Amino acid sequence: MKTPVAEHLISGDLTPSLKPLSIGGLEVGFPVTLGALAGYSDLPYRLLCRSLGAPYCVTEAMLDRQVLAQGRLKKRLVATDPSDHPVGGQIMGHEPEVMAQAAAALDAMGFDVVDLNFACPVRKVVSRGRGGALMKEPEAALTIVRAVIEAVPHKPVTLKLRRAFHEDGRTAEDFWRIARGAFEAGASALSVHARTVERKYSGRADWGFLAALKREFPDRTILGSGDVMKPADALRMIEETGVDGVLAARGAIGNPWFFRQARDLAAGREPYLPPLDEQREMIERHYGLLCEFYGQGRGFKKIVHTCLQYAKLHPRRTDLRNALVAAKTEERWRAVLDAFYAF
């Protein structure tokens, strides 16, 4: 499963305020990257984003035991491609020995980075002591970090964190204990979503926290996320906070051109706006990759769902979304594309 990479996008010049991103000894380059997106950052979507200038991508979060299990689900979760590099494999769990085994497995599979998710705010994840639950258990989190780094000593290990667990500040110091301890243990970078676990995705992300974090660790690699809904937001986050790179997540859903647009802005150009015919071609291309990856039945369900996100680029987004919701068959879905994306 391959898709061509637009070389002129990869080699675009950076403005003086942007520096190339590196993670450990891994040279990434352009500092706007694709973060983990549950249900979206699978191999098909990563390949589309790669073809439009995404220099680094992170997989969907995978349970450590899923990585170690056998079967179709594992194959889909860990699937990659020669053109899907550098890529980070993101894992969640709460048992140090199992997380270490999963990290070693990702290393053997050829992943370039092992990313530990201590940030997921989903209730069923937190209730099982995984993801964001580790934000209030700094010693448990650091035991996992040390075990993973020992298991993959020559591979960059990064952490995905949130600025705290509780909104009221009760666990604010726990973040700093995890951050300091992780770097002391040998972590290559921190990726920080500037909301608390309790806040999930509501309210505004606290970019001031990212700025304070970078001041605390000026010589360490810090990646920021939260409220990066447009390419201009990514560049503004770097400028305002000093972070070394940005993980675009929700803002990149349905807009694989996000990375080309960010490169345009960084080079002083107007951001590229794909015409409707190109949007249609990208949707068709995405559908083909999904069918190849999941099979036609599941591929169709996923493309209809994802088209609700592609619709945000359409001048008649509300009408399009309503029509897509009513499209229960492939024939009806194609009729919607014909009506809204006329060549």
Secondary structure, DSSP 4 states (H G I P E B T S, - for coil): ------HHHHTPPPPTT---EEETTEEEESSEEE---TTT-SHHHHHHHHHTT---EEPPPEEHHHHHS-SHHHHHHT---TTS-SEEEEEE-S-HHHHHHHHHHHHHHT-SEEEEE-----HHHHTTT-GGGGGG-HHHHHHHHHHHHHHSTTS-EEEEEES-SSTTSTTHHHHHHHHHHHHHHT--EEEEESS-TTTTT-S---HHHHHHHHHHSTTSEEEEESS--SHHHHHHHHHHH--SEEEE-GGGTT-TTHHHHHHHHHTTPPPP---HHHHHHHHHHHHHHHHHHH-HHHHHHHHHHHHHHHGGGSTTHHHHHHHHHT--SHHHHHHHHHHHS--
